[in-house]
Amino acid sequence: MSGVPRSVWLVRHGQADWNVARRYMSAADRPLTPFGEWQTQALARFFVTRKVDVIVHTGLVRTEATALAIRGERAIPMLSDLRWREASHGAWEGLTYREVVRRYPDNAAQRFADPINCAPLGGESLAQLTQRVLQAWGDLIAQLPGRRVVVVTHSGPIQALLCSLMGTPLAEHWRWRIDLGSITAVDCYPSTTIVRMVNHVPPLPAPVTSLSPIVARSGS
């Protein structure tokens, strides 16, 4: 096991306000909703009995707040790595799908026809996202041998990494469902990795009657 992390937990942050509004969201620093904060408590309960050596987040309010909940009162080092951020939506940031199609019809048609190579205006393609996520993954593997690591990130990076690890075509990244507040676990070995858990959503710690979970379809 020496030379690689012992295990890596890939966590998608809790619900943010633009997830509810179904707005494209990447670098915009949007806050968690009350339901999103509740999701972080569920994540905290999941990790409280598990040994965690390092927590990495993407330097945004929604990932840092999720990371802080997971850390709780423990003295776990926290690192920020922007390479784990969602693919940049460029000019689409903050817009809904309908607004994008109305404002940028040609760019939208190209993007939806070839998301791997075509990016939103001023944004990133899936290929570009995957390249930087794999760089971040390579550094994590090299720099944290024997550690148990939590990476609080977004749906796109998790999907891109799973495609690479499991040999899934990047064009089929959407086959990996990654919900808000979910956990995906990877066991690391010198010659390979084993995906142990995908999209596990811990149960909320108590009934929530006034808050409705919303799963984002437009980036995170």
C-alpha positions as CSV (number, residue, x, y, z in Angstrom):
1,M,0.0,0.0,0.0
2,S,3.0,2.3,0.3
3,G,3.4,4.9,-2.4
4,V,-0.3,5.6,-2.8
5,P,-3.2,6.8,-0.6
6,R,-4.9,4.1,1.4
7,S,-8.3,5.3,0.2
8,V,-10.0,8.3,-1.3
9,W,-13.5,9.5,-0.7
10,L,-15.0,11.7,-3.4
11,V,-17.8,13.8,-2.0
12,R,-20.1,16.1,-3.9
13,H,-21.0,19.2,-1.9
14,G,-24.4,19.8,-0.5
15,Q,-27.2,21.6,-2.3
16,A,-26.5,25.3,-3.2
17,D,-29.0,27.9,-4.2
18,W,-28.3,27.7,-7.9
19,N,-28.8,24.0,-7.8
20,V,-32.4,24.7,-6.8
21,A,-32.7,27.3,-9.6
22,R,-31.1,24.9,-12.1
23,R,-28.6,27.5,-13.1
24,Y,-25.2,26.6,-14.6
25,M,-22.7,26.9,-11.8
26,S,-19.0,26.3,-11.8
27,A,-16.7,29.0,-10.3
28,A,-19.6,31.2,-9.0
29,D,-19.3,31.1,-5.2
30,R,-22.8,30.3,-4.3
31,P,-23.9,29.4,-0.7
32,L,-25.5,26.2,0.5
33,T,-29.3,26.2,1.0
34,P,-30.7,25.1,4.4
35,F,-31.3,21.7,2.9
36,G,-27.6,21.7,1.7
37,E,-26.5,22.4,5.2
38,W,-28.6,19.5,6.4
39,Q,-26.9,17.3,3.8
40,T,-23.5,18.3,5.2
41,Q,-24.7,17.0,8.7
42,A,-25.5,13.7,7.1
43,L,-22.1,13.6,5.6
44,A,-20.6,14.5,9.0
45,R,-22.4,11.6,10.6
46,F,-21.1,9.2,8.0
47,F,-17.4,10.3,8.4
48,V,-17.4,10.8,12.2
49,T,-16.5,7.1,12.8
50,R,-14.1,6.9,9.9
51,K,-10.4,7.8,10.0
52,V,-9.6,10.7,7.7
53,D,-6.1,12.1,7.4
54,V,-6.6,14.9,4.9
55,I,-9.6,16.8,3.4
56,V,-9.2,18.6,0.0
57,H,-11.8,21.0,-1.3
58,T,-12.1,23.4,-4.2
59,G,-11.9,26.7,-2.4
60,L,-15.6,27.6,-2.9
61,V,-18.1,28.3,-0.1
62,R,-20.2,25.2,-0.9
63,T,-17.3,22.8,-0.9
64,E,-15.5,24.4,2.1
65,A,-18.6,24.3,4.2
66,T,-19.1,20.7,3.3
67,A,-15.5,19.9,4.2
68,L,-15.7,21.8,7.5
69,A,-18.8,19.7,8.5
70,I,-17.0,16.5,7.6
71,R,-14.0,17.6,9.7
72,G,-16.1,18.6,12.7
73,E,-14.0,19.0,15.8
74,R,-11.2,16.9,14.6
75,A,-7.8,18.4,13.8
76,I,-7.7,17.2,10.2
77,P,-5.6,19.2,7.7
78,M,-7.6,20.9,5.0
79,L,-6.2,21.8,1.6
80,S,-7.6,23.8,-1.3
81,D,-7.0,22.6,-4.9
82,L,-8.8,24.5,-7.7
83,R,-8.2,21.7,-10.2
84,W,-11.0,19.8,-8.6
85,R,-13.5,22.5,-9.6
86,E,-16.4,21.9,-12.0
87,A,-15.8,22.6,-15.7
88,S,-16.0,26.4,-16.3
89,H,-19.3,27.3,-17.9
90,G,-17.9,30.6,-19.2
91,A,-20.6,32.9,-20.5
92,W,-23.3,30.3,-19.5
93,E,-22.5,30.8,-15.8
94,G,-25.6,31.7,-13.8
95,L,-28.0,31.0,-16.7
96,T,-30.7,28.4,-17.1
97,Y,-30.8,25.9,-20.0
98,R,-33.5,27.9,-21.7
99,E,-31.6,31.2,-21.3
100,V,-28.5,29.6,-22.8
101,V,-30.3,28.2,-25.8
102,R,-31.9,31.6,-26.3
103,R,-28.8,33.7,-25.9
104,Y,-26.2,31.4,-27.5
105,P,-28.1,29.1,-29.9
106,D,-25.1,28.3,-32.1
107,N,-22.7,27.7,-29.2
108,A,-25.3,25.6,-27.4
109,A,-25.9,23.4,-30.5
110,Q,-22.2,22.8,-30.9
111,R,-21.7,22.1,-27.2
112,F,-24.5,19.7,-26.9
113,A,-23.5,17.9,-30.1
114,D,-19.8,17.4,-28.9
115,P,-19.4,18.2,-25.2
116,I,-16.0,16.4,-25.1
117,N,-14.3,18.9,-27.4
118,C,-16.7,21.9,-27.6
119,A,-16.9,24.3,-24.6
120,P,-19.4,26.9,-23.6
121,L,-18.3,30.4,-24.8
122,G,-15.3,31.2,-22.7
123,G,-15.5,28.0,-20.7
124,E,-14.1,24.5,-20.7
125,S,-14.8,21.3,-22.6
126,L,-15.1,17.9,-20.9
127,A,-11.6,17.0,-22.3
128,Q,-10.1,20.1,-20.7
129,L,-11.9,19.3,-17.4
130,T,-10.6,15.7,-17.5
131,Q,-7.0,16.8,-18.2
132,R,-6.8,19.0,-15.1
133,V,-8.7,16.5,-12.8
134,L,-6.3,13.7,-13.8
135,Q,-3.4,16.0,-13.0
136,A,-4.9,16.7,-9.6
137,W,-5.5,13.0,-9.1
138,G,-1.9,12.2,-10.1
139,D,-0.5,14.7,-7.6
140,L,-2.8,13.4,-4.9
141,I,-1.7,9.8,-5.5
142,A,2.0,10.8,-5.4
143,Q,1.9,13.2,-2.5
144,L,-0.3,11.5,0.1
145,P,1.0,7.9,0.4
146,G,-0.8,5.8,3.0
147,R,-3.3,8.5,3.8
148,R,-7.1,8.4,3.9
149,V,-8.2,11.3,1.9
150,V,-11.6,13.1,1.4
151,V,-12.0,15.2,-1.7
152,V,-15.0,17.5,-1.6
153,T,-15.7,18.4,-5.2
154,H,-18.4,18.6,-7.9
155,S,-20.2,16.1,-10.1
156,G,-18.2,16.7,-13.3
157,P,-14.8,15.9,-11.8
158,I,-16.1,12.8,-10.1
159,Q,-17.6,11.6,-13.3
160,A,-14.5,12.4,-15.3
161,L,-12.3,10.5,-12.9
162,L,-14.5,7.5,-12.8
163,C,-14.5,7.3,-16.6
164,S,-10.7,7.3,-16.5
165,L,-10.4,4.8,-13.7
166,M,-13.0,2.3,-15.1
167,G,-12.4,2.7,-18.8
168,T,-15.8,4.3,-19.5
169,P,-15.9,6.5,-22.6
170,L,-15.9,10.1,-21.6
171,A,-18.9,10.7,-23.9
172,E,-20.8,8.4,-21.5
173,H,-19.8,10.3,-18.3
174,W,-23.5,10.9,-17.6
175,R,-23.9,7.2,-16.8
176,W,-22.2,7.9,-13.5
177,R,-24.9,9.4,-11.4
178,I,-23.5,11.7,-8.8
179,D,-26.1,13.3,-6.6
180,L,-25.7,16.3,-4.3
181,G,-24.3,15.3,-0.9
182,S,-23.2,11.9,-2.2
183,I,-20.0,9.8,-1.5
184,T,-18.0,7.8,-4.0
185,A,-15.1,5.6,-2.5
186,V,-12.0,4.4,-4.2
187,D,-9.4,2.0,-2.7
188,C,-5.9,2.6,-4.0
189,Y,-3.2,0.0,-4.8
190,P,0.2,0.5,-6.4
191,S,-1.0,-1.1,-9.7
192,T,-4.7,-0.3,-9.8
193,T,-7.7,1.3,-8.0
194,I,-10.9,-0.4,-7.0
195,V,-14.2,1.6,-6.9
196,R,-15.9,0.5,-3.7
197,M,-18.9,2.8,-3.5
198,V,-20.6,5.1,-6.0
199,N,-23.2,7.8,-5.3
200,H,-24.0,6.8,-1.7
201,V,-26.2,9.4,-0.2
202,P,-26.2,9.2,3.6
203,P,-29.6,9.4,5.3
204,L,-30.5,12.7,6.8
205,P,-30.1,12.8,10.6
206,A,-33.7,13.7,11.2
207,P,-36.9,14.1,9.2
208,V,-37.0,17.3,7.1
209,T,-40.6,18.3,6.3
210,S,-40.1,21.9,5.1
211,L,-37.0,21.3,2.8
212,S,-37.2,19.5,-0.5
213,P,-34.1,17.8,-2.0
214,I,-33.3,19.0,-5.5
215,V,-30.8,17.2,-7.8
216,A,-29.0,19.6,-10.1
217,R,-28.9,19.0,-13.8
218,S,-26.9,22.0,-14.8
219,G,-23.4,21.8,-13.2
220,S,-22.3,22.2,-9.7
